[in-house]
Amino acid sequence: MRFGILGTGRITRRLVADLQSTAGVQVTAIASRDVDRADWYAQQYGIATGVEGYQALLGRDDVDAVYIALPPSMHCQWAVAAAEHGKHVLCEKPLAISAEEAHRVDAVCQEKQVRWLDATGWLHHPRTANFSGLEQRGKLGTLKHLSSAVSFYEPFQSGDHRLDASLGGGCVLDLGWYAVGLPIWFAGRPLSVYATAVMRHGVPYRMTAMMWFPDDVTATINCGYDVTTRKWFEVAGDSGSIVCDDFTRPWPEREARFWSHDRTGAAESHSFEGNQEQAMLLRFTKPESDLAIYQQQTLDTQQTLEAITQSLQNGQRCDVVFRERETPAFSSVSLVPAKPTVWFLSGDLMFGSRIRAAAEAAGLEFRMSSGLPTGTVGSEASDEPKDAENQTSAENRSLDPVWMILDLSTRGGMLPTLDADSRNRFPHATWLAYGPHVQVSKLKAAREAGIELVLTRSQFDMRLPTLFK
Amino acid sequence: MRFGILGTGRITRRLVADLQSTAGVQVTAIASRDVDRADWYAQQYGIATGVEGYQALLGRDDVDAVYIALPPSMHCQWAVAAAEHGKHVLCEKPLAISAEEAHRVDAVCQEKQVRWLDATGWLHHPRTANFSGLEQRGKLGTLKHLSSAVSFYEPFQSGDHRLDASLGGGCVLDLGWYAVGLPIWFAGRPLSVYATAVMRHGVPYRMTAMMWFPDDVTATINCGYDVTTRKWFEVAGDSGSIVCDDFTRPWPEREARFWSHDRTGAAESHSFEGNQEQAMLLRFTKPESDLAIYQQQTLDTQQTLEAITQSLQNGQRCDVVFRERETPAFSSVSLVPAKPTVWFLSGDLMFGSRIRAAAEAAGLEFRMSSGLPTGTVGSEASDEPKDAENQTSAENRSLDPVWMILDLSTRGGMLPTLDADSRNRFPHATWLAYGPHVQVSKLKAAREAGIELVLTRSQFDMRLPTLFK
C-alpha cells in the first residue's frame, strides 16, 4: 500500500519511519499548502515527492492511501475527499470534531469501499490484546470500576492546533481520546457522562470526568496539559485488578508491561515486545484483517467525547446517545449464496481469535462486533432489486449468521434489546450466550431472553473446539 | 494511659495487641451490653476486667481513656459521655455520622480538656509524613489532580453494622473516610463535590466522586464493597507524581512503600518501617504532642462526607460548607503572660517539624494548623472578666503569635481571606509567606495581600535556622 501524507503539522519522524519500515508499505508523497514546506519534509524524511496542496495529492496514481496529519477541524473534509478518490484513510486522532462528521467519514468510506482507521496506536500493541483478553478478564471477575489518567506537561509546538479552539484544539479531543477510549475498550458504550474542565487559552486544558456504563460499571478519568507525564489505567473487577502505567505508548527504552493483582494484593508482571504503530499499519494494510471493532471504538469514543463536551457546557450529567453506523453491515442484495458465519458479539479480541480459529476450522466465516449486525441478511432478501453496482458490495457483505455468540461479560447490557423480532432477523442462527459462573443473574437473564444455549465460560471454553463441527 | 474499650463489635485482636504493646499504654477493661460477651473478650484478649454496660466503664477509676469500637451511630453519644467523665477519646472512624455530631464531640472534649482522635492509622505511619512532606511536594511542583481508590470485597462479619443504614452503615462513612481523607490531607478543604453510588442492602455499596479544591486542584475517588482489594492513591503535580498502592495499611509481610515519578516517567521507590497503630497511640498518649492537625482532618473529612451524602441524595454537585471549631483555639482571658509563638499555617508535617525545631531553639512556642487561629489572642484581651474556672484553660491557650508563617503551596487558597482586619488580630506577629519559585502568581498575590516577608521556598529554607533568633 502506497501512502501519501496530507499535512506536515502533526507528522513525526517516528511515524514516517514506521510507515517506511512496515512490510508492504511505502510513502510516495507528502502534501502541504506550501510546496517549499512539502519539499523540505519530503527531503528530510526520504519521501519521493513533495506536493503542493492536498487535492493534488488525492489525484495521484501512486497513492493508494492517505495518512491525515492535519488539524482535527480538517479531518472530515479531507477524509471524505480521499475516500471519494478511492484512497484508504488512516487519520490522526480524533477522527473528526463531531460524531456526525465521524459517521460521515465512515459512511463515505463504506460506500466507496475504502478502509479507514484512526491512528490510535495503543489499541494495536500485542499487550492490549492480552490485558483485555479472556484470560485477564477471567482474573478480574465481574468488571466494576475503571480509572485512567493521561497528561503531558505543555507538549506544544509553536502555533500548535491544540491551543486553538477553531482548529478542534483542547485536551478533550486529544488526550481525552485516550483517557475515554480506555474504559470504552473494556466496558463498551457508556450510558452517561459528567465532566468539568479547567479552561486556558480558550480550550479545555485539564478535564475530569465520571462515566456510567451498563451493569453498574463506573469510570473516572482525568487528562490535561498542566500535569506531569501520566498515561496509566487501573481496571478493577470483583476478584482482581489490572494496572498499566504507560498504556498509550510504552515508556522509552523499557519493555511494555502491565500488572495483574488478585484480592490478596499479589501482583503478577506481564511483559511484551512489539511496535504498536507497525502492528496498526499491518492491520490497516492487510485486506483480510477486519477493522470493524476498531472503527466501532472510534465512533463510540467520538460520540462519548461529544457528550463530555456537552456536559462541560451545561454542567449536567449527560446521557450518551449513540447512533448506529449508517451503511448496513449486510447488503440487502444477495447475488451469491450467503456464507455461513459465526458472529461474535464481544469486545474480547483474544477470545475472538480463538473463536475465529474454531469457526474457520469448521469452514465458517467469522465476524466480531460490539452490536447487532444491521440490515437484512443473506438469502432472506434475494428478491430485492439487483444491479451491477451493488454486486461487489453484495459479495463482500452477504453473510448468513449460523451462530450468534453473546459475551455476557462485556455485552450483557444488550440482553434487553434481544426480543424475538431482533432474533428473527437471523433465521439460521443458533444463539449462544456465555459468562462467568458467578454471574448467576446474567446467565438467568440470558435464558429468560430465549437464548437457546447458555453456558458458563468454562463450559463454553471446553465445547468451543468441537462446537461448530 | 489506661484504656477501657467500649464495645466488642469492631475491635480486632491486632488493635488490642497494639494497645497492649505500646509503651505507657495499658488496657484495663472492656465493656459490652452483655457481660458474658465482655468477659469472653476480656479473657480472649488478656484484659483484666469485663464490664457490663458502657456507662459502668466510664465510671471506673482505672480508665483514663476510651477506645470506642461501637457502630458509628453510637459514636457521638459515647464520645461525649466519655469526655464528660474526663476520659480521653480514641474513636473508630467515622468520628460520628454527621458533621454536627463531630463538632459536638470536639467541643465537649475541648471544654472538658480531654484529648480526642479518630483511629485512622495511616495518617500516623512514618511513610505519610514523608510522602506529604516538603521534599516530595517540592518534586510534585504545583498540585493538580489526586486519585484514590479503596475497596475490599464483602469484608463483612455476621450482623455487620456496615450493612445497616440505621447504624451508620454503607461505604461512604467507612471506606470513604480513607478515599476522601487522602485528597483532603494533601489539598485541604474541598470547595464542592459530586458523587453517585451503587446501592445495595439499603446502603451505598460503591461510591464514585469528584472533588474540586481551590487553585483548580481536582480529585476523583472510588470506594466499595463489591470490588477487589484496592487501597491506592496517585497525587499528580505539574512536575511529578506520587503513587502508593497500600496507603490505608501496608500489605502484609511487605515494607511500606511509595513511588515518586518525574516527567520522564523515571520512578524512585521509597521504603519505610513502622507500625501505624503504635505511632498513632504514641501520638495520642503523649500530652506534649499536638493533635490539632489530625482533629482538623477528622472534622473536614466528616463535613466533606456529609456533602457527598447530600450529592448522592440530590444528584447535584454540592458545595461543602465548613464550620469552624466551636471553642476558640485561644481563650479570651489571659491571666498569665502570653507565650511568644511561631504559628505555621500548612499541611506539611515534615517541614513543620523543622520549623518547630527552629522555634524551640529560639525559645518560642510552636503551633501548626490548617486555618487561622480563632478568638482573641493573648494580652490584647486582658481586660475581659476573669474567673477561677477559666484559669487553667487560659494557661493552656494563652499564646501570642510573633510569627505567622503561611505555606503558599498548601494554604495559598487562604490569601484572599487575609485582610487587614484578620491580620490585626495578631498584633505582635510578623507575617511570612513562602512558596515554590515557579508559583510566581501566588508569591505576587501574597505581596499584594500585604504580607511583610514573601520568600521562595529555597530562600525560606536557607533563612530558617536563624530566622527566629
Interface residues (C-beta under 8 A of the other chain):
Chain A: L140 G141 K144 H145 S147 A149 S151 Y153 Y194 T196 V198 R206 T208 M210 W212 D216 T218 T220 I221 N222 G224 D226 V227 T228 T229 R230 W232 E234 A236 G237 D238 S239 G240 S241 D245 D246 W251 H261 D262 R263 T264 G265 G315 R317
Chain B: L140 G141 K144 H145 S147 A149 S151 Y153 Y194 T196 V198 R206 T208 M210 W212 D216 T218 T220 I221 N222 G224 D226 V227 T228 T229 R230 W232 E234 A236 G237 D238 S239 G240 S241 D245 D246 W251 H261 D262 R263 T264 G265 G315 R317
